[in-house]
Amino acid sequence: MLEELNNYEQHIEKAIDWFWNLLPNLILAVVILIIGLWVIKFINRIVRKFFERKDYDLALESFLQSFINITLKVLLAVLVVTQLGVKTSSLIAMLGAAGLAIGLALQGSLANFAGGVLILLFKPFKVGDWISAQGVDGSVKEISIFNTKLNTFGNQIAIVPNGILANGNIVNYSAEPNRRENYKVGIGYGSNIKTAKDILLDICAQDDRILKEPAPEVYVDSLGDSSVNLTLRFWAPNDVFWPARFDLIEQSKLRFDEAGIEIPFPQRVVHQIPGED
């Protein structure tokens, strides 16, 4: 019993000695950590101000700021661990093994990182563009290392991983300055087609937001079950496209009503045979 107690006391003494020997390095590591975080914050502020003074692409700025911030924090973590007495060679071996394990576990994150690099290189879109991708429509708010943030029409933030974004289909509505609309409207079979076409073209002619070149065009698109379907094609600049479209829809209804042109709705006609109940 006394022998076990002596061994227990020896272990306690060794632990205390180990702690007192480690304490200076531990204090120094904490100091390095605090100062390092302050220095990283200071460097990030300088980098941000540098990009603000330069006219670089916003997506590239966001990506580089995130990359610099993460890289500096990883270097700080290595410096702190080394200060605690871990040998550099052992640390490199540990990081190599951990990197392999983490790489296998985080294949999706690595794919997202590679996707972010591809997006910055090939630039299928930039910050501020309105895009449709992976079932989400929105304005590109930020392109970071691993994902892209979209501000949707309802002012929600949609986060799309860069990996699937770079390898999927992307529709960029802001890539060209002008956009074409195919506005479809049905009129009754008893209505005058020429009058309806003239009204639609006149609305376009009176709206300064709708481009006159290429000139708007109206076609008979199809003959439906209850309507003659017309298609109006017009071009408008991206920044006024939606207001012009909404006003055109409203004006076409009002002008058709004034001209007595019917916009039919689906209906069923039932004929009763005389003599049958």
Phi, psi and chi 1 to 4 in degrees:
 res  aa     phi    psi   chi1   chi2   chi3   chi4
   1 MET       -  -44.2 -174.6   70.7  179.6      -
   2 LEU   -65.4  -34.7  -68.8  175.2      -      -
   3 GLU   -66.6  -41.2 -176.1  177.2   -6.5      -
   4 GLU   -65.1  -38.8  -67.1 -179.7   -4.1      -
   5 LEU   -65.3  -40.0 -176.9   60.7      -      -
   6 ASN   -63.8  -43.2  -70.3  -28.4      -      -
   7 ASN   -61.5  -39.5  -69.3  -25.2      -      -
   8 TYR   -62.7  -42.6 -179.2   71.8      -      -
   9 GLU   -65.9  -37.1  -70.0  177.7   -9.4      -
  10 GLN   -64.3  -40.7  -69.6  177.7    1.4      -
  11 HIS   -63.2  -40.2  -71.8  -52.4      -      -
  12 ILE   -63.9  -43.7  -66.5  177.8      -      -
  13 GLU   -62.4  -41.9  -69.6  177.4   -3.3      -
  14 LYS   -64.1  -39.4  -70.4 -179.3  179.5  179.9
  15 ALA   -65.1  -40.2      -      -      -      -
  16 ILE   -66.2  -43.9  -66.8  174.5      -      -
  17 ASP   -61.2  -43.2  -68.5  -21.8      -      -
  18 TRP   -61.4  -39.6  175.4   83.0      -      -
  19 PHE   -66.4  -43.2  175.0   76.9      -      -
  20 TRP   -67.6  -33.5  -77.1  111.8      -      -
  21 ASN   -69.7  -34.2  -68.8  -29.6      -      -
  22 LEU   -80.6  -23.9 -179.9   64.3      -      -
  23 LEU   -55.0  -45.0 -175.0   59.8      -      -
  24 PRO   -60.1  -43.7  -24.4   35.3      -      -
  25 ASN   -65.6  -37.1  -70.2  -24.1      -      -
  26 LEU   -64.2  -44.3 -179.6   61.1      -      -
  27 ILE   -63.3  -43.4  -65.8  175.0      -      -
  28 LEU   -64.5  -37.7 -174.3   56.6      -      -
  29 ALA   -64.3  -40.8      -      -      -      -
  30 VAL   -64.2  -41.4  172.8      -      -      -
  31 VAL   -62.8  -44.0  172.4      -      -      -
  32 ILE   -61.6  -40.7  -68.2  174.7      -      -
  33 LEU   -62.1  -46.2  177.7   63.0      -      -
  34 ILE   -65.0  -48.7  -64.8  173.8      -      -
  35 ILE   -63.9  -40.1  -64.7  176.7      -      -
  36 GLY   -61.9  -42.9      -      -      -      -
  37 LEU   -63.5  -37.2  -69.3  174.7      -      -
  38 TRP   -66.9  -41.8 -179.0   84.9      -      -
  39 VAL   -64.1  -41.8  171.1      -      -      -
  40 ILE   -62.0  -42.6  -69.3  174.4      -      -
  41 LYS   -61.7  -40.1 -175.0  176.9 -179.9 -179.5
  42 PHE   -66.1  -43.4  177.8   73.4      -      -
  43 ILE   -64.1  -41.7  -67.1  175.4      -      -
  44 ASN   -61.0  -36.7  -72.7  -25.6      -      -
  45 ARG   -67.8  -39.7 -169.9 -177.5  -54.5  117.0
  46 ILE   -65.6  -43.1  -67.1  177.1      -      -
  47 VAL   -61.9  -42.5  171.2      -      -      -
  48 ARG   -63.6  -42.8 -174.8  168.6   57.0 -107.5
  49 LYS   -66.7  -35.2  -70.4 -177.6  178.3  179.1
  50 PHE   -62.4  -45.3  171.1   79.0      -      -
  51 PHE   -68.1  -31.3  -77.3  127.5      -      -
  52 GLU   -66.2  -32.2  -71.7  175.5   -6.3      -
  53 ARG   -81.0  -21.7  -69.8 -165.0  -61.9  -93.1
  54 LYS  -102.1  150.8  -57.9  -66.1 -177.6  178.8
  55 ASP   -95.3   66.0 -171.5   19.6      -      -
  56 TYR   -93.4  165.2  -68.8  117.4      -      -
  57 ASP   -64.8  134.4 -178.6   60.9      -      -
  58 LEU   -62.1  -36.5  -67.2  177.7      -      -
  59 ALA   -63.7  -43.2      -      -      -      -
  60 LEU   -64.4  -40.8 -179.9   62.1      -      -
  61 GLU   -59.8  -48.3  -66.8  180.0   13.2      -
  62 SER   -62.2  -42.7  176.0      -      -      -
  63 PHE   -64.6  -47.1 -173.8   90.4      -      -
  64 LEU   -67.0  -37.3  -71.3  178.7      -      -
  65 GLN   -63.2  -43.3  -72.7 -177.9   41.7      -
  66 SER   -64.5  -41.7  -60.5      -      -      -
  67 PHE   -65.3  -45.1 -177.9   77.4      -      -
  68 ILE   -62.9  -42.7  -68.2  172.7      -      -
  69 ASN   -61.7  -47.0 -178.7   51.9      -      -
  70 ILE   -67.4  -41.5  -67.4  176.5      -      -
  71 THR   -62.0  -44.1  -58.4      -      -      -
  72 LEU   -63.7  -38.5  -69.6  175.6      -      -
  73 LYS   -69.6  -35.2  -72.3 -176.4  177.6  178.6
  74 VAL   -65.4  -43.6  169.9      -      -      -
  75 LEU   -62.7  -38.6  -67.0  175.9      -      -
  76 LEU   -64.3  -42.0  176.4   60.9      -      -
  77 ALA   -61.9  -40.9      -      -      -      -
  78 VAL   -63.2  -42.6  171.8      -      -      -
  79 LEU   -63.4  -41.8 -176.2   61.4      -      -
  80 VAL   -66.3  -44.6  170.6      -      -      -
  81 VAL   -64.8  -39.2  171.9      -      -      -
  82 THR   -63.2  -38.5  -57.0      -      -      -
  83 GLN   -64.5  -26.1 -175.9   59.6   41.5      -
  84 LEU   -78.2   -0.6  -68.9  176.4      -      -
  85 GLY   109.2   -0.4      -      -      -      -
  86 VAL   -75.7  127.2  179.6      -      -      -
  87 LYS   -67.9  148.2  -65.6 -177.9  178.5  179.7
  88 THR   -62.1  -42.4  -54.4      -      -      -
  89 SER   -63.1  -42.5   58.3      -      -      -
  90 SER   -65.7  -38.2  -58.9      -      -      -
  91 LEU   -65.2  -40.6 -179.5   60.7      -      -
  92 ILE   -63.3  -41.3  -66.6  175.3      -      -
  93 ALA   -64.3  -41.6      -      -      -      -
  94 MET   -64.6  -42.7  -69.3  171.9   56.2      -
  95 LEU   -65.8  -36.3  -69.9  175.7      -      -
  96 GLY   -63.9  -46.2      -      -      -      -
  97 ALA   -66.2  -43.1      -      -      -      -
  98 ALA   -65.6  -37.2      -      -      -      -
  99 GLY   -63.7  -39.5      -      -      -      -
 100 LEU   -64.7  -45.4  178.2   60.2      -      -
 101 ALA   -64.8  -44.1      -      -      -      -
 102 ILE   -66.7  -38.2  -66.9  173.4      -      -
 103 GLY   -60.8  -41.1      -      -      -      -
 104 LEU   -68.9  -36.1  -66.4  174.5      -      -
 105 ALA   -78.0  -26.8      -      -      -      -
 106 LEU  -115.7   44.4  -59.8  177.7      -      -
 107 GLN   -61.1  -36.3  -66.4 -177.2   25.1      -
 108 GLY   -63.7  -40.5      -      -      -      -
 109 SER   -67.1  -39.2  -63.4      -      -      -
 110 LEU   -64.9  -38.3  -65.5  176.6      -      -
 111 ALA   -64.5  -37.3      -      -      -      -
 112 ASN   -67.0  -37.3  -69.0  -27.1      -      -
 113 PHE   -63.6  -46.9  176.2   80.6      -      -
 114 ALA   -61.9  -38.2      -      -      -      -
 115 GLY   -62.6  -39.4      -      -      -      -
 116 GLY   -63.0  -39.9      -      -      -      -
 117 VAL   -63.7  -42.8  173.4      -      -      -
 118 LEU   -63.2  -40.2  -68.9  175.5      -      -
 119 ILE   -62.1  -41.2  -69.9  172.6      -      -
 120 LEU   -70.6  -32.9  -70.5  174.9      -      -
 121 LEU   -73.9  -49.1  -73.6  176.6      -      -
 122 PHE   -93.3  -16.8  -64.0  103.2      -      -
 123 LYS    51.2   60.3  -63.6 -177.6  178.1 -180.0
 124 PRO   -68.3  -18.2   26.5  -34.4      -      -
 125 PHE  -158.7  167.2   55.5   82.3      -      -
 126 LYS  -135.6  171.5   61.9 -177.7 -176.7  -63.5
 127 VAL   -60.9  130.4  172.8      -      -      -
 128 GLY   102.2  -17.4      -      -      -      -
 129 ASP   -73.9  147.2  -75.9   -6.2      -      -
 130 TRP   -96.5  118.6 -174.0  -85.4      -      -
 131 ILE  -128.3  164.1   67.6  171.2      -      -
 132 SER  -126.9  120.3  176.0      -      -      -
 133 ALA  -156.7  140.3      -      -      -      -
 134 GLN    54.1   36.7  -58.5  -59.6  -41.1      -
 135 GLY    77.3   10.8      -      -      -      -
 136 VAL  -123.0  133.4 -179.5      -      -      -
 137 ASP  -111.2  133.8  -64.2  -11.0      -      -
 138 GLY   179.6  172.8      -      -      -      -
 139 SER   -90.2  132.2  175.2      -      -      -
 140 VAL   -67.7  117.8  179.4      -      -      -
 141 LYS   -97.6  -38.1 -177.6  176.7 -177.8 -179.8
 142 GLU  -158.2  140.4  177.8 -176.1  -19.6      -
 143 ILE  -117.4  107.5  -57.2  173.8      -      -
 144 SER  -103.2 -170.1   62.1      -      -      -
 145 ILE   -64.9  -42.0  -68.1  179.5      -      -
 146 PHE  -109.0  -20.3  -61.7  111.2      -      -
 147 ASN  -150.2  169.5   54.1   61.6      -      -
 148 THR  -121.8  134.8  -64.5      -      -      -
 149 LYS  -101.3  129.4  -66.4 -178.5  179.6  179.3
 150 LEU  -113.8  136.8  -57.3  179.9      -      -
 151 ASN   -96.7  109.4 -165.4  -19.0      -      -
 152 THR   -76.0  173.7   67.0      -      -      -
 153 PHE   -60.4  -31.5 -172.9   78.8      -      -
 154 GLY   -88.8   13.6      -      -      -      -
 155 ASN    65.8   30.9 -159.8   33.9      -      -
 156 GLN   -97.2  157.4  -67.0   92.6   19.3      -
 157 ILE  -101.3  118.9  -62.0  -62.6      -      -
 158 ALA  -105.4  128.7      -      -      -      -
 159 ILE  -106.9  117.4  -59.8  175.9      -      -
 160 VAL  -114.1  124.5 -176.4      -      -      -
 161 PRO   -59.9  140.1  -22.1   32.3      -      -
 162 ASN   -66.3  -28.8  -74.5  -23.8      -      -
 163 GLY   -61.2  -54.4      -      -      -      -
 164 ILE   -73.2  -25.0   59.9  174.6      -      -
 165 LEU   -70.4  -40.4 -169.5   58.9      -      -
 166 ALA   -73.2  -25.9      -      -      -      -
 167 ASN  -102.0   -0.6  -67.0  -58.0      -      -
 168 GLY  -105.1 -179.1      -      -      -      -
 169 ASN   -79.1  136.7  -64.6  -32.4      -      -
 170 ILE  -130.2  129.0  -58.9  172.9      -      -
 171 VAL  -108.8  115.4  178.8      -      -      -
 172 ASN  -101.9  105.4 -170.4  -20.6      -      -
 173 TYR   -77.3  -12.9  -65.8   98.8      -      -
 174 SER  -102.5    1.2  -57.3      -      -      -
 175 ALA   -64.5  -34.3      -      -      -      -
 176 GLU  -109.2  148.5  -59.6  -67.3  -21.6      -
 177 PRO   -69.6  -27.5   23.7  -33.6      -      -
 178 ASN  -117.7  155.9  -58.9  -38.4      -      -
 179 ARG  -135.7  141.8 -179.4  174.8  172.2 -177.4
 180 ARG  -102.7  143.5 -168.7 -178.8   75.6  173.6
 181 GLU  -119.7  138.7  169.5   66.9   -1.2      -
 182 ASN  -107.6   94.6  -67.2  -26.2      -      -
 183 TYR   -90.4  120.3  169.5   55.8      -      -
 184 LYS  -105.9  134.9  -61.6 -180.0 -179.0  -64.7
 185 VAL  -145.1  140.1   59.8      -      -      -
 186 GLY  -104.2  139.9      -      -      -      -
 187 ILE  -122.0  159.3   62.8  174.5      -      -
 188 GLY   -67.7  156.1      -      -      -      -
 189 TYR   -65.2  -23.2  -86.6   92.6      -      -
 190 GLY   -87.6   -3.3      -      -      -      -
 191 SER   -84.9  157.4  -60.6      -      -      -
 192 ASN   -82.7  116.9 -170.5  -59.9      -      -
 193 ILE   -64.8  -43.8  -64.9  177.6      -      -
 194 LYS   -62.2  -41.3 -175.2  178.4 -175.9  -52.9
 195 THR   -62.4  -42.6  -58.9      -      -      -
 196 ALA   -63.1  -41.8      -      -      -      -
 197 LYS   -65.9  -41.1  -65.8  171.3   66.6  174.3
 198 ASP   -63.4  -38.8  -70.1  -18.4      -      -
 199 ILE   -63.5  -45.8  -70.9  174.8      -      -
 200 LEU   -62.8  -42.3  -67.6  174.8      -      -
 201 LEU   -68.2  -34.2  -67.8  176.0      -      -
 202 ASP   -68.1  -38.3 -175.0   61.0      -      -
 203 ILE   -60.3  -43.4  -65.7  173.8      -      -
 204 CYS   -64.7  -38.6  -67.1      -      -      -
 205 ALA   -66.7  -31.4      -      -      -      -
 206 GLN   -86.8  -10.9  -65.6 -177.6   12.7      -
 207 ASP   -97.8  114.1 -166.0  -30.2      -      -
 208 ASP   -67.7  -18.9  -65.6  -26.1      -      -
 209 ARG   -76.9  -21.0  -64.7  166.8  -62.8 -173.0
 210 ILE   -89.3  127.9  -64.5  177.9      -      -
 211 LEU   -67.7  141.4  -61.5  178.5      -      -
 212 LYS   -87.9  -19.0  -54.2  -51.6 -179.5  -78.5
 213 GLU  -134.5  121.0  -71.6  -66.8  -23.6      -
 214 PRO   -62.1  144.1  -16.2   29.8      -      -
 215 ALA   -71.5  142.8      -      -      -      -
 216 PRO   -60.7  148.2  -22.3   33.7      -      -
 217 GLU  -135.5  146.0  -59.7  173.0  -42.1      -
 218 VAL  -125.3  132.6 -175.5      -      -      -
 219 TYR  -130.1  154.5  -60.1   97.7      -      -
 220 VAL   -80.4  111.0  175.5      -      -      -
 221 ASP   -80.2  -43.4 -175.9   83.0      -      -
 222 SER  -166.6  165.6   61.8      -      -      -
 223 LEU  -108.0  106.3  -58.7  177.2      -      -
 224 GLY   -85.1 -177.1      -      -      -      -
 225 ASP   -65.4  -34.7  -66.7  -23.7      -      -
 226 SER  -131.9    8.9   57.3      -      -      -
 227 SER  -155.9  156.2   64.1      -      -      -
 228 VAL   -93.2  117.4  177.1      -      -      -
 229 ASN   -93.0  120.7  -61.6  -41.7      -      -
 230 LEU  -103.6  148.9  -55.8  179.1      -      -
 231 THR  -124.1  122.6  -64.8      -      -      -
 232 LEU  -104.0  124.2  167.7   64.4      -      -
 233 ARG  -109.2  124.2  -64.2  179.1  178.4  178.5
 234 PHE  -144.7  160.0   68.1   89.5      -      -
 235 TRP  -114.5  146.4  -65.8   79.0      -      -
 236 ALA  -151.0  149.7      -      -      -      -
 237 PRO   -61.0  149.6  -23.3   33.7      -      -
 238 ASN   -57.3  -38.9  -84.7  -40.2      -      -
 239 ASP   -72.4  -16.4   55.1  -16.8      -      -
 240 VAL  -123.5   11.8  -65.3      -      -      -
 241 PHE   -61.4  -51.3  174.2   81.5      -      -
 242 TRP   -67.5  -44.1  -71.7  107.6      -      -
 243 PRO   -58.9  -40.2  -24.7   34.6      -      -
 244 ALA   -64.2  -40.9      -      -      -      -
 245 ARG   -65.4  -46.0 -178.4 -179.1 -176.3  -85.4
 246 PHE   -63.4  -42.0  -65.9  146.9      -      -
 247 ASP   -65.5  -37.2  -74.0  -14.5      -      -
 248 LEU   -63.9  -40.7 -175.3  140.9      -      -
 249 ILE   -61.9  -45.2  -65.2  173.6      -      -
 250 GLU   -64.6  -46.3  179.9  179.7   -9.3      -
 251 GLN   -64.9  -36.8  -71.6  -61.7  -42.5      -
 252 SER   -64.0  -38.6   63.4      -      -      -
 253 LYS   -66.5  -44.8  176.1   61.4  169.8   67.3
 254 LEU   -65.6  -44.3  -65.0  174.6      -      -
 255 ARG   -69.2  -35.7  -64.6  -79.3  -63.9  -86.3
 256 PHE   -64.7  -40.3  -79.3    0.1      -      -
 257 ASP   -62.6  -42.7  -71.6  -15.2      -      -
 258 GLU   -63.7  -35.2  -67.5  176.1   -1.1      -
 259 ALA   -88.4    0.3      -      -      -      -
 260 GLY    73.1   23.6      -      -      -      -
 261 ILE   -90.7  123.7  -64.0  175.8      -      -
 262 GLU   -85.7  134.1  176.6 -170.2    7.7      -
 263 ILE  -102.9   97.5  -59.8  179.2      -      -
 264 PRO   -74.3  160.9   28.4  -33.6      -      -
 265 PHE  -122.8  155.1   52.1   87.8      -      -
 266 PRO   -57.0  131.4  -24.0   33.9      -      -
 267 GLN  -149.4  158.0   52.8 -172.6  -50.5      -
 268 ARG  -118.7  130.6  176.5  174.3  -62.2  175.7
 269 VAL  -102.7  125.5  178.0      -      -      -
 270 VAL  -109.8  122.6  178.9      -      -      -
 271 HIS  -102.5  130.6  -62.2  -82.9      -      -
 272 GLN  -100.9  126.8 -177.2  175.7    0.8      -
 273 ILE   -79.3  125.1  -60.8  176.2      -      -
 274 PRO   -57.5  141.7  -23.2   33.7      -      -
 275 GLY    91.7   -7.7      -      -      -      -
 276 GLU  -114.9  139.3  -66.7 -173.4    5.1      -
 277 ASP   -85.3      -  -66.5  -27.9      -      -
